[in-house]
Amino acid sequence: MIRQWRFLVAVSLLAGTALFLYARNGAEIIPARPSLISFPRTLQDWTSTDIPLTKETTDILGPGDFLLRDYHNQTSGAAVGLFVAYFPSQRSGDTIHSPKNCLPGAGWAPVKAERIKLAVAGHAPFPANRYLIARGEERQLVLYWYWAHDRAVASEYSAKFYLVADSIHMHRSDGSLVRITTRLAPRESIESGQQRLLSFAGTIVPLINIYVPR
């Protein structure tokens, strides 16, 4: 019964969002911003390698600006993957895809999911989704959140709510998804991998507003 209620609420919210965005005739503001390709390739001790997205992937994602990059820490040897998807407009139905849908399609099975708080310098603490995923013997830890106008939320339903509110008050429907991942060693704990991701998050969060305008 609870699942059915949640499903109905989700469907109603998504349908209302789509109808509202379709019905609005006011001019939409598309803010100027640098492309994600110019996101720093070197961050303190981190160096990086770009990973090209396939045409199949970009076709699924729709119109937007995307960054997929692997960062390697020259001091600790740690490796972290960064994916940022920015949509300058979500009025035409090209909205942010949840990693909960994308990861299983790539062969990764969810093992554990929960919410955590991220506390980084220069920004108020904000919620993020933490996923432990597996594919065969491999394990990865994933943190992701939705980011728009200097606001981070973990819930995709909250992201939809703010999408409507921002479209009304700001005449903007832009937004983004930020996802960071790290591979866990065979006997490595989740807490150890999380510390690696939190350290990296503290490096990139102060830069996000440059590429996802306030």
Backbone torsions as a table, in degrees:
resi	resn	phi	psi	omega
1	MET	NA	-43.3	179.8
2	ILE	-64.4	-42.5	179.5
3	ARG	-62.6	-40.3	180.0
4	GLN	-64.5	-41.9	178.2
5	TRP	-61.7	-44.4	179.0
6	ARG	-63.0	-39.1	179.5
7	PHE	-63.2	-44.2	-179.5
8	LEU	-64.7	-40.4	177.4
9	VAL	-62.7	-44.1	-179.1
10	ALA	-63.3	-45.0	179.8
11	VAL	-62.7	-43.3	179.6
12	SER	-62.8	-42.1	-179.7
13	LEU	-65.2	-46.1	-179.7
14	LEU	-65.1	-41.5	178.9
15	ALA	-64.8	-42.2	178.4
16	GLY	-63.6	-40.0	177.6
17	THR	-61.4	-47.0	-178.5
18	ALA	-62.5	-44.6	-179.4
19	LEU	-66.1	-39.7	-179.5
20	PHE	-64.8	-47.1	-178.0
21	LEU	-66.3	-34.9	179.1
22	TYR	-68.9	-36.7	-174.3
23	ALA	-78.1	-25.1	-176.8
24	ARG	-67.9	131.0	-178.6
25	ASN	-109.9	-4.7	-178.4
26	GLY	-67.1	153.9	179.8
27	ALA	-64.9	132.1	179.7
28	GLU	-92.1	140.2	177.6
29	ILE	-91.0	123.4	174.6
30	ILE	-110.6	103.0	-174.7
31	PRO	-70.5	147.4	175.2
32	ALA	-71.9	145.0	-177.8
33	ARG	-163.8	154.7	174.4
34	PRO	-74.7	151.6	178.1
35	SER	-68.0	149.9	178.7
36	LEU	-62.7	-21.8	180.0
37	ILE	-62.9	-20.7	179.7
38	SER	-89.9	1.8	175.5
39	PHE	-56.3	135.2	-173.2
40	PRO	-51.6	129.0	177.8
41	ARG	-81.5	-20.7	177.4
42	THR	-121.3	126.2	-178.6
43	LEU	-132.0	102.8	-176.5
44	GLN	53.7	-114.1	-178.7
45	ASP	-89.7	4.7	-176.1
46	TRP	-96.5	130.9	170.1
47	THR	-117.9	164.8	-169.0
48	SER	-142.0	165.5	174.6
49	THR	-134.6	126.9	178.1
50	ASP	-74.5	143.6	176.3
51	ILE	-117.2	114.8	-178.9
52	PRO	-65.5	141.0	174.8
53	LEU	-87.1	139.5	179.2
54	THR	-72.4	158.4	177.4
55	LYS	-61.4	-36.2	178.4
56	GLU	-60.1	-41.4	-179.8
57	THR	-67.0	-46.8	-179.1
58	THR	-65.9	-32.5	176.7
59	ASP	-64.8	-38.0	179.2
60	ILE	-70.5	-41.2	-177.7
61	LEU	-67.7	-37.2	-178.8
62	GLY	89.6	-173.2	-177.2
63	PRO	-63.0	126.1	179.2
64	GLY	175.3	-172.8	179.4
65	ASP	-120.5	127.0	-171.3
66	PHE	-131.4	146.2	177.6
67	LEU	-134.1	125.0	173.9
68	LEU	-128.8	119.7	-171.1
69	ARG	-150.5	142.8	173.6
70	ASP	-102.0	130.3	177.5
71	TYR	-111.1	140.2	-179.8
72	HIS	-126.1	130.4	-180.0
73	ASN	-86.8	119.8	-174.8
74	GLN	-72.0	-19.3	-179.7
75	THR	-89.9	-50.3	-175.0
76	SER	-93.6	-18.7	-175.8
77	GLY	82.7	3.2	-179.0
78	ALA	-67.5	151.6	178.2
79	ALA	-128.6	134.0	-179.1
80	VAL	-137.9	137.1	175.5
81	GLY	-98.8	138.3	179.1
82	LEU	-120.2	129.7	173.1
83	PHE	-129.8	125.3	175.8
84	VAL	-126.3	128.7	176.1
85	ALA	-119.8	119.5	179.7
86	TYR	-115.8	129.7	178.0
87	PHE	-113.9	112.5	-179.0
88	PRO	-66.7	-24.6	177.2
89	SER	-147.9	137.2	177.5
90	GLN	-120.3	18.7	-177.8
91	ARG	-74.5	-29.3	-174.4
92	SER	-87.0	5.4	178.6
93	GLY	101.9	-4.2	177.3
94	ASP	-86.5	86.2	-175.9
95	THR	-105.3	170.9	-175.7
96	ILE	-68.2	132.8	178.7
97	HIS	-87.9	132.8	178.1
98	SER	-73.8	135.0	174.6
99	PRO	-59.4	-22.0	178.0
100	LYS	-60.7	-27.5	178.6
101	ASN	-90.6	-33.6	-174.7
102	CYS	-78.6	-39.8	-174.4
103	LEU	-63.0	-44.7	177.0
104	PRO	-60.9	-32.9	178.6
105	GLY	-65.8	-22.7	178.0
106	ALA	-91.6	7.2	177.5
107	GLY	94.4	1.2	-179.8
108	TRP	-92.4	132.8	179.7
109	ALA	-104.3	133.3	177.4
110	PRO	-69.5	134.7	178.5
111	VAL	-108.1	-41.0	-177.5
112	LYS	-151.8	137.2	-179.7
113	ALA	-135.9	136.0	177.4
114	GLU	-160.8	175.8	178.2
115	ARG	-109.5	143.3	175.0
116	ILE	-133.4	168.4	175.3
117	LYS	-104.3	133.4	175.1
118	LEU	-102.3	127.6	176.7
119	ALA	-119.7	111.2	-179.4
120	VAL	-125.8	154.7	-177.8
121	ALA	-62.2	136.4	175.2
122	GLY	84.7	3.6	-179.9
123	HIS	-147.1	144.6	177.2
124	ALA	-64.2	147.9	177.4
125	PRO	-55.6	143.7	-179.4
126	PHE	-141.6	157.0	-177.4
127	PRO	-80.9	150.5	175.6
128	ALA	-143.3	154.3	175.5
129	ASN	-86.4	134.8	175.6
130	ARG	-116.9	122.4	-178.7
131	TYR	-122.2	132.3	167.0
132	LEU	-101.5	122.5	-178.0
133	ILE	-124.3	157.2	-177.5
134	ALA	-140.5	148.9	173.1
135	ARG	-143.4	103.0	-172.1
136	GLY	65.9	-126.5	179.8
137	GLU	-88.8	-8.3	-178.3
138	GLU	-80.3	144.0	174.4
139	ARG	-130.7	141.7	174.5
140	GLN	-133.0	147.2	173.6
141	LEU	-107.0	133.1	-174.9
142	VAL	-123.9	132.4	168.2
143	LEU	-118.4	133.2	174.7
144	TYR	-149.4	155.2	178.9
145	TRP	-155.1	163.5	177.7
146	TYR	-100.2	135.4	-173.3
147	TRP	-131.6	128.0	175.1
148	ALA	-155.3	130.6	172.4
149	HIS	56.1	45.9	178.0
150	ASP	64.3	26.4	-180.0
151	ARG	-127.6	130.4	179.5
152	ALA	-115.7	134.4	175.4
153	VAL	-134.4	153.6	178.8
154	ALA	-95.8	-31.7	-175.6
155	SER	-81.1	130.8	176.6
156	GLU	-67.7	-27.1	177.6
157	TYR	-71.7	-37.4	174.5
158	SER	-64.5	-38.7	178.2
159	ALA	-61.6	-39.7	178.0
160	LYS	-66.4	-40.8	178.9
161	PHE	-59.7	-48.9	-178.8
162	TYR	-68.1	-28.6	175.6
163	LEU	-59.2	-46.5	178.3
164	VAL	-66.1	-46.5	-178.3
165	ALA	-61.4	-43.1	-179.3
166	ASP	-68.7	-33.4	177.7
167	SER	-65.5	-34.9	178.6
168	ILE	-72.9	-50.7	-170.2
169	HIS	-87.6	-28.5	-175.4
170	MET	-114.4	-9.4	-174.4
171	HIS	57.8	36.6	178.1
172	ARG	-133.7	143.8	176.8
173	SER	-128.9	18.9	-179.3
174	ASP	-76.0	155.8	179.0
175	GLY	-176.1	175.6	-174.7
176	SER	-150.1	164.9	170.9
177	LEU	-118.9	134.1	175.6
178	VAL	-118.9	125.8	-178.3
179	ARG	-133.8	130.7	175.0
180	ILE	-125.0	141.6	-175.4
181	THR	-135.8	154.7	173.4
182	THR	-148.0	143.0	178.0
183	ARG	-82.4	135.0	178.3
184	LEU	-92.8	137.3	174.1
185	ALA	-65.7	161.5	-174.1
186	PRO	-48.1	-42.1	-178.3
187	ARG	-115.1	18.2	-178.6
188	GLU	-75.6	142.5	-179.5
189	SER	-81.6	158.7	175.1
190	ILE	-61.2	-39.1	-178.0
191	GLU	-62.1	-38.4	178.8
192	SER	-65.1	-46.1	177.7
193	GLY	-63.8	-36.6	179.8
194	GLN	-65.0	-40.1	178.0
195	GLN	-60.5	-37.3	177.3
196	ARG	-62.7	-45.0	-179.6
197	LEU	-68.8	-38.6	179.7
198	LEU	-65.7	-38.2	177.1
199	SER	-62.2	-42.4	179.2
200	PHE	-69.3	-40.4	179.2
201	ALA	-59.5	-38.8	178.5
202	GLY	-62.4	-22.5	179.3
203	THR	-84.5	-38.1	-173.7
204	ILE	-91.2	-29.7	-175.3
205	VAL	-57.5	-41.7	179.2
206	PRO	-61.3	-17.7	-178.4
207	LEU	-94.3	-14.6	-171.0
208	ILE	-60.4	-39.5	-176.5
209	ASN	-65.5	-17.4	175.7
210	ILE	-69.0	-36.5	-173.7
211	TYR	-101.3	-18.7	175.1
212	VAL	-123.6	91.5	-168.4
213	PRO	-57.9	147.1	175.8
214	ARG	-64.2	NA	NA
